[in-house]
């Protein structure tokens, strides 16, 4: 049997086609399927278009399984029911699994082994599995949480810009980078930008890479933001360790998401902030594969 892995995040929805040996055949991306950004009808369109495009390629044959790892699933009765109905419609006759994207990220990042994964992309969440028990932490969405995510970094960038403009923080690259990115000539124009855009986590997340750019240019405020992001991510891990990892001596922790494109600027403080028994390790597979691995286990193929 061949396989289709679907990784639905807050920025994009990735569809990856695999052969019987889990070698990648093809991969394409569509816009985000997050219902809070595109609505339930928009989510349905993304699922249907992706599955139909994969079928039309001919690479999967007539029979294939689909693994859906979808952000927002399991986070409310109404939304979860809508996601389930959309997936049922898109999957049709094909066997499928449906999990939150953090669970599929764990399955991919740690190859279904016990440990913890941190997702820090547009939003942030952590998930751990140990001896049949599982626990998630974070994922409270853009308005209430998502600490250490792209949305959070974008907000912190704008706050640091205002503080540098005032002189409450030492002037640095953040000030010039934000002015350039937003095309503003007067610092107070950032207020209008915030009024128009602060509710849009996708737009604010687009500012996140400027934090790493400023940090590499020596901006102390930017480095402090990344260190706080790492601390917030480590606190999610610590909560999961306390919750389900009482008897484990070594706990692998992996990471997935755009925040980690900052490299050592965030990975080094994250490794230092993790609980003593934790070891930061790179992900083994891309997140698209995770829900497929979960489906294979449910079908008795792993």
C-alpha positions in Angstrom: 0.0 0.0 0.0 1.1 3.5 -0.8 0.5 6.5 1.5 -0.4 10.2 1.6 0.8 12.3 4.5 -1.0 15.6 5.3 0.5 18.1 7.6 -1.9 21.0 8.2 -0.4 23.9 10.1 -1.1 27.6 10.5 1.1 28.7 7.6 0.6 25.9 5.0 -0.8 22.4 4.4 1.8 20.0 3.0 0.8 16.8 1.1 3.5 14.2 0.7 3.2 11.0 -1.4 5.1 7.8 -0.3 5.6 4.4 -1.8 5.4 1.1 0.0 8.8 1.6 1.6 8.0 5.2 2.7 10.3 6.7 0.1 9.0 10.1 -1.0 7.4 10.1 -4.4 6.2 13.7 -4.6 5.3 16.7 -2.3 3.3 19.8 -2.8 1.9 22.6 -0.6 -1.4 24.4 -0.4 -2.5 27.3 1.8 -3.2 26.8 5.5 -6.2 24.6 6.4 -6.6 26.2 9.9 -10.3 26.8 10.3 -9.7 30.0 12.3 -8.0 31.5 9.3 -9.9 30.1 6.3 -13.2 29.0 7.9 -14.6 25.5 7.7 -15.5 25.7 4.0 -11.9 26.9 3.3 -10.6 23.9 5.3 -12.7 21.5 3.3 -11.5 23.0 0.0 -7.9 22.5 1.0 -8.4 18.9 2.0 -10.4 18.0 -1.1 -8.0 19.8 -3.5 -5.0 18.1 -1.9 -6.3 14.6 -1.9 -7.7 14.9 -5.4 -4.4 16.3 -6.7 -2.6 13.4 -5.1 -5.0 10.9 -6.7 -4.8 12.6 -10.1 -1.0 12.2 -10.1 -1.3 8.5 -10.5 1.7 7.9 -8.2 -0.4 6.4 -5.4 -2.5 3.9 -7.4 -6.1 3.0 -6.6 -5.5 2.0 -2.9 -3.6 4.1 -0.5 -3.9 5.3 3.1 -4.0 8.9 4.3 -2.5 10.3 7.5 -3.9 13.7 8.6 -2.1 15.7 11.2 -4.2 18.8 11.5 -3.7 21.9 13.7 -6.6 22.7 16.0 -8.0 19.1 16.1 -9.1 18.1 19.5 -9.4 21.7 20.8 -13.1 22.1 20.9 -16.2 20.1 20.1 -17.5 22.2 17.3 -14.2 22.6 15.5 -13.1 19.0 16.0 -16.5 17.7 14.6 -16.0 20.0 11.6 -12.5 18.7 11.0 -13.6 15.1 11.3 -16.4 15.7 8.8 -14.1 17.4 6.4 -11.5 14.6 6.6 -14.2 11.9 6.1 -15.4 13.7 3.0 -11.8 14.1 1.6 -10.6 10.6 2.4 -13.6 8.8 0.8 -13.0 5.1 0.7 -9.4 5.3 1.8 -8.3 4.2 5.3 -7.1 7.2 7.3 -5.9 8.5 10.6 -6.7 11.9 12.1 -4.6 13.4 14.9 -3.6 16.9 16.0 -0.5 18.0 14.2 1.6 17.9 17.4 0.9 14.2 17.7 2.0 13.6 14.1 5.1 15.8 14.7 6.0 13.5 17.7 5.5 10.4 15.6 7.7 11.8 12.8 10.3 13.6 15.0 11.0 10.6 17.3 9.9 7.7 15.0 7.1 6.8 17.3 9.5 6.4 20.3 8.9 7.7 23.8 9.9 11.3 24.2 8.7 14.9 23.7 8.3 17.1 20.6 8.0 20.9 20.6 6.2 22.6 17.6 7.0 26.3 17.3 5.7 27.5 14.0 2.9 29.9 13.6 1.7 28.7 17.0 3.4 26.6 19.7 2.6 23.4 21.5 4.4 20.4 23.0 3.5 16.7 23.2 5.0 13.8 25.0 4.5 10.0 25.1 5.9 7.6 27.7 5.0 3.9 28.2 1.5 4.3 26.7 0.7 7.6 28.4 0.6 10.9 26.5 0.3 14.5 27.4 0.2 17.8 25.6 1.1 21.3 26.9 0.5 24.7 25.3 -1.4 25.2 22.1 -3.7 27.8 23.7 -3.8 29.8 20.4 -2.5 33.2 19.4 -4.7 35.4 21.7 -4.0 33.5 24.9 -0.6 31.8 24.5 1.5 30.2 21.8 4.6 31.4 23.6 7.8 31.0 21.6 5.9 30.7 18.3 6.2 32.8 15.2 3.1 34.8 16.3 4.6 35.4 19.7 8.0 36.4 18.2 6.2 38.9 15.9 4.4 40.5 18.8 7.6 40.7 20.9 9.5 42.2 17.9 7.0 45.1 17.7 7.1 45.7 21.4 10.9 45.8 21.3 10.7 48.3 18.4 8.6 50.7 20.5 11.0 50.4 23.5 14.0 51.1 21.3 12.2 54.0 19.7 11.5 55.4 23.2 15.0 54.8 24.5 13.8 52.3 27.1 16.0 49.7 25.4 19.3 50.3 23.6 18.9 51.1 19.9 19.6 48.1 17.7 18.9 46.3 14.5 15.3 45.7 15.4 14.5 49.4 15.0 15.9 49.7 11.5 14.6 46.3 10.3 11.0 47.0 11.4 11.0 50.4 9.7 12.3 48.8 6.5 9.9 45.8 6.7 6.8 47.9 7.3 7.9 50.8 5.0 7.4 53.4 7.7 9.1 56.8 7.9 7.7 57.8 11.3 7.9 55.3 14.2 4.4 56.1 15.3 3.1 54.6 12.1 3.6 51.2 13.8 0.5 51.9 15.8 -1.7 52.0 12.6 0.0 48.8 11.4 -0.8 47.1 14.8 -4.4 48.3 14.8 -4.9 46.8 11.3 -2.9 43.6 11.7 -2.4 42.5 15.3 -5.4 40.2 15.2 -3.9 38.3 12.2 -1.5 35.8 13.5 -0.4 34.9 10.0 0.6 38.5 9.3 2.3 39.0 12.6 4.1 35.6 12.2 5.6 36.9 9.0 7.7 39.3 11.1 9.3 36.6 13.2 12.4 36.0 11.0 13.4 39.6 11.7 14.1 38.6 15.3 16.9 36.2 14.2 18.2 38.7 11.6 18.5 41.3 14.3 20.1 38.9 16.8 22.7 38.0 14.2 23.4 41.7 13.8 24.2 42.0 17.5 20.9 43.3 18.8 20.7 42.5 22.5 16.9 42.9 22.6 16.5 40.3 19.8 18.8 37.8 21.5 16.8 38.3 24.7 13.5 37.6 22.8 14.9 34.3 21.5 16.2 33.3 24.9 12.7 33.9 26.3 11.2 31.9 23.5 13.5 29.0 24.4 12.6 29.4 28.1 8.9 29.3 27.3 9.4 26.1 25.1 11.4 24.5 27.9 8.6 25.2 30.4 6.2 23.2 28.3 8.6 20.3 28.2 9.1 20.5 32.0 5.4 20.3 32.6 5.2 17.1 30.5 8.2 15.6 32.2 6.5 16.2 35.6 3.2 14.8 34.2 4.2 11.4 32.6 8.0 10.8 32.8 8.5 9.9 36.4 10.6 6.7 35.8 12.6 7.8 32.7 16.3 8.6 33.1 16.8 9.9 29.5 14.1 11.8 27.7 14.7 12.8 24.0 13.2 16.1 23.1 12.9 17.1 19.4 11.7 20.2 17.6 9.7 21.2 14.5 8.7 24.6 13.1 9.9 27.8 11.7 11.0 29.3 15.0 13.9 26.8 14.9 15.2 28.2 11.7 17.0 30.6 14.0 19.4 27.7 14.6 21.8 28.0 17.6 20.3 31.3 18.6 17.3 29.4 19.9 18.5 25.8 20.1 21.4 26.6 22.5 19.4 28.4 25.1 16.7 25.7 24.7 19.1 22.9 25.4 20.4 24.7 28.4 16.9 25.4 29.8 15.5 21.8 29.5 15.1 19.7 32.6 18.2 17.7 33.6 17.0 14.4 32.2 16.2 15.8 28.8 18.4 15.7 25.7 17.7 17.8 22.7 17.9 15.8 19.4 17.1 16.7 15.8 13.9 15.3 14.2 14.2 12.0 12.4 11.6 12.6 9.8 9.5 15.5 8.3 6.2 16.1 10.0 4.2 15.0 6.9 5.2 11.4 7.7 4.0 11.3 11.3 0.2 10.7 10.8 1.1 8.0 8.2 3.2 6.2 10.8 0.3 6.4 13.3 -2.1 4.9 10.6 0.3 2.1 9.8 0.4 1.1 13.5 -3.4 1.2 13.7 -3.5 -1.1 10.7 -1.0 -3.5 12.2 1.7 -2.7 9.7 4.3 -1.5 12.3 
